[in-house]
């Protein structure tokens, strides 16, 4: 197939901070994973074992892997989730795929049903599966991955600054791995700013580095409301008026204002609307030359996008915004 869909083995696990578990995956399949060019924010999919601890079979799968997946009875499938490739290290059969998984200790398991649909399968449910798996991850465990095969088109890279000369990257903890990948692959003369809102001060990762012209600002919530710090910091950065920011209220985003498929880049919109690229923005506008990449919790992302496009007047083609997750709503894949 023009993609890698195969079993891999956990070859390394490290709790790098209270909110991040770093997992290294190995095996022959990993040596076939790659892209022609920089990884940036390259996504891939992980399939976790089902309640019985088994992985699904894709032995007869074709390029239409989704049909094979949906044909498997739901309790037998396991759970599929999307992550960012943090790094590919090594060569050939020694290649390792590194992924950082966000975790939190207070994720209470629900009581789902087993394959018979009647009895509870303890400590397993689609909600929070990645979190719970990562908290107990150990060398030797096996997962399945669906990832780009070197030499074939795959998609999953949204970073497309389209000739912009200033960059703005904003994300919560779920976007830290993607933003780190973008920073790693930026040209040395890149210019811009990064704002990373994470749960705790101990979640500031010292291996997130940027070109000299790109400033990185960590915003540990440490009990503050989600989105509050990043909203103020981004607005202050763009307007240069911290006093006005202090008086500005964070936009209230109602549940029905959040697109359940929230995803828009200069090349694609979940709403189906055509989006014109950033290079079409007139040079005499205040934010000409700026490209903003925003990802994280959907309500926070929606509020930031509203500030940039509606309040500050950025063109839609200058803003890529992705709802990586939605608070209180189970992810699908």
N, C-alpha and C positions, 0 to 999 in steps of 0.2 A: 504494500500500500504506500501511497505518497505521504504517509505519516507513520509515526512509531506508536503502536498500540500493543503493549507487552507488559509482562511482569518484571518488576525490579525488586532489589533487596535493600533493606536499610543497612548501611555500612557505617553510619556514624550518627550520633545524637548528642546535642549540646544545648543546655538551657542557657542561652546567652544573656537573658535578662528576665525580669518577672513576666514580661508579656511576649517573649519570643523564644520559640524552640527551633533550633537549626538542625535540619535533617539532611544527611547525605545519602543519596540513592545510587546504587551501582548495579552492575550486571551487563551482559553482552548488549542488551537493548539500548543502554544509555550511550554506548559508543556510537550509535547511529543517530543520536539526537543532535540537532544543530541548525543554524540558519546561515544563509549566505550574506554575511555582513554582521553588524553589531546586534546584540541581543536587546538592548534598551529595556522596554517593559514587557518583554515576551511572556505571554501567558501559556500555561499548559494545564492539563487536567489530571487529577489524581482520583483513582477509584479505591475506596477503602473497603475492607472485607465486610460481608454482611453479618447479621447477628450471630450466625453460626461460625463465624471466623473464616469463611470461604470467599474467594474471589470469583467473579463470573468468568465464563469462558467466551472468548472471542475467536475461537478456532476457525469458524467459517465466515468471519467478518470480511467485508469488502470495503471499498472506499466509503460506502454508505454505512459507516459504523453505527450511526445513530439508530438506524432501523434494527440492527442487531441488539443494541442496548435496550431499546424500548420493548423488544419482543421477549426479553427475559422477565419472568414474573417479578414484580417490584420487590417483594421481600428477599428475593434471591440475588438481586443485582449488586448489593452493596450500595454505597453512596458516592456520587461523583461531586467533586468540588474543584474550583479553579484557583490556581496559585500563579505566582510569578517565578520564573527561573531566576534564582539569585545569581548563580554562577554555573558554568560548566568547566570543570577542572580535570586535568589529566588528558590522556590520549588513548585511543583504541579501547580495548577491554578494560583498561584501568580508569576510564572516564567516570567522573562522579558528577551527578546533578545535585546541586545544593539548593534547598528551599527553606525559607524562614516562614514558620507558621505561627500566627498570633494565637495566644492562649490566655485563659483566665480561669482561676481556680473555682469560681463560684457558679459554674455552669451545672445546674441541677438536671440530672437525667429524667426523662419522662418514662412512661411505661407503654411502649409500643407493643405490637403483637408479633408473634413469630409467623413462620410461613403458613401455618394452619389458620391464622387469623383469629385465634382464640386465646392463647395463653401469653402472658407478658414475657418479653425477652429482656432480661434485666440489663440496665446500664447501656442500652443501645437505642438510638433513634436517629432519624435524619437530621434533626436539629442539634447542632453542636457536635456533630460527629468528628470533624477535623480537630476541634479543640480537645475532645476527650481522647482521641487517638494520639495526638501529639503529646499529651501529658503522660501517657504510658509507653511512648515509643521506645523500642529497644532494637539493638543490632540483631539482625537475622530475620526480623519480620518482613513480610512481603506485601507489596502494593501493586497496582497496575497504573501505568501512566499512558496518557495520550498526548503526544508532543510532536513538534516539528521534526521531520526527517531531513537531514542535510541534503541539499540539492533539489528540494521540492517546495513549492509555495504552500504556506500553512496559514498565514494571518496571525492575529494575536499580538501585533505590535501597533500601538496607537500613537506612539510618539512621532509627530509629523509637523515640525515647526515651520515648514514651508518658507524658508528664507528669512525668518524673523531675526532681528538683531538683539532682542531682549527677551528673557525667559522668566516665567513665573511658574513654579511647581508647588502645589499645595496638596497635602494629604494627611489622613490620620494614620494610625498604626498599621492598618491593612494595606496602605499604599506605600509604606516605607520601603519594602523590597523593590517595588517597581521604580520608585524615585531613585533609590540607590543605583539601580541598573542604568537608568538614564544618565545620572551624574557620571558614572564610570565611563560611559561611552561618548560623552560630549567632547567636542574639540577643545583644545587647550585654551583657545581665545574666546570661549563662550562667556556671556555676560547675563547676569540675572540674579534671582533670589529664590530660596526654597524655604517653605514653612511646613514643619512636621509636628503635628499634635499627637502626643503619645500619652498613655495613661499615667506614667510615673517618671520621676526624675531618673530613676535607675534604668529606664528604657532608652535613654540616649545612647546610641551605638557609636563607638569611636571609629568604626571602620566605614562610616558613610562620609566619603570625601568628594570634593568638587573642584573644578578648575578655579584658579585664583580669582577670576572675575565673577564667581557665583557665590553669594553668601548663603550659609545654611543656618536656619534658626529653628531650634528645638523648642517646643512648647508643651512641657509636661502639664497635664491637667491637674494632677494631685488633688482631685476632689472637685475641680471646677466643672461646670456643665459642658457637655460635648459640643464642640464648635465655637464656644464663647471666645477662647483665646485666639484661635486661628482667624475668626471673623475680624476681630479688632486689629490683629497684626497685619493681615493682608490689606485692609482698608488704609491703615496708617502708611504702609509701604507705598501704595499706589497714589495716595493723595498728598502724602508728606505733611499731614496736619493731624498729629496725635490728639490735639485738643478737641477737634471736631469728632474724632472717632470716639472719644470718651463719652460724648453726649449722644452718639448715635445708637439707636436700638438695633440689636440683631434681628434680622427679618424673621417674622413668624411664618413658618411653612406648615400649612395644614396637610393632613394625611392625603386628602384627595388632590393635592397639588403636586404630588410626587409621582412621576412616571414610574410604574413598576418595572419597566425595562430601561431605566434611565441610562442613556448612553449617547453621547453626541461628540463627534470629532469633525474636523474640516472635510472628512470624506464620507461620513455616515451619520444618520440621525435615527434614533429609535422611533421618533415620531413620523418618519417617512419623508420629512421635508428635505429639500435640497439645501446644502450648506456650501457657501462659497468660501474658498480658501482665504487665508490671512493676507496673501499678497495683493488682494483686491482692495484693501483698506486704504483710503486716501492718506497721503503723506502728511497732510496738515491737521490731522486729528490728534488729540492729546496722547493717545496710546498707540499711535502708529508704530509698527515694528515690534509690538509685544505679542508673544504667544504664551497663553496660559494653559497649563495641564493640571486638572483638579480631579482627585479621586478619593473615595472613602464612603462614609455613611451617606445614604441618599438624601436625607433631609438637609444635612449640612452642605452637601455639594449643591443641591438646588438653591439654597440660600445664597451661597457664594456666587453661583452663576447669575442669580438675579442682580446682585450688587454690581458685578462686572458688566453685564450686558444692558440691564435696564437703568441702573443708577449712574454708572460711570460712562456708558456709551460705547463699550467695546463692541466690535462686530462679532456676530456668532462664529464666523470663520476663524476668529482669533482664539477661541476657547474650546478646548477638549475637556469634557466633564463626564465622569463615569461613576455610576453608583455601584461600588463594589459590594455593598451590603446594605440592609435596611434594619434598623434597630427594631426588635420585636417581631421580625418576620423571618421565617426560615428560608435560607438560600435554596435554590433549585439545583444549580450545577455550576 
